[in-house]
Each structure stands twice: as C-alpha cells, then as structure tokens.
Amino acid sequence: MKLLSSLWNVISPDRRPDWEKAREHDFILAVNKLKSLSVTDRGGMAIDPEELR
C-alpha cells in the first residue's frame, strides 16, 4: 500500500499550500474526536447537535 501511495504522490503531487494541508489535518482530527458521529450506508452523516455546542 505504501508503494502505491508513494507512486501516486510522484504522479500527482499535492500542490496545496501548507496552511491548507494543516487546516484539513486539524479538521480530520476534530471529526475523529466526535462521539456521536454516525454514517449511513448511503454516505449520510448525523451528529448530535448538543455535542457541537
């Protein structure tokens, strides 16, 4: 899998600025901390509004 990932990075490098990559990374970490996040089989998401407050 690492070989495929590194090959993909050579073919199509991520040209976004570092601040944008960091912002995306922070968002992913925050979403992973949500306890009430649920995803349906069709791709829908639900989050308890109280947890967001």
BELGIUR-V784386 format. One line per field, one symbol per residue. burial: I if it has 16 or more other ideal C-beta (glycine too) atoms within 10 Angstrom, else O. A space follows every 50 residues. Layout:
# BELGIUR-V784386
burial->???
This chain:
# BELGIUR-V784386
burial->OOOOOOOOOOOOOOOOOOOOOOOOOOOOOOOOOOOOOOOOOOOOOOOOOO OOO
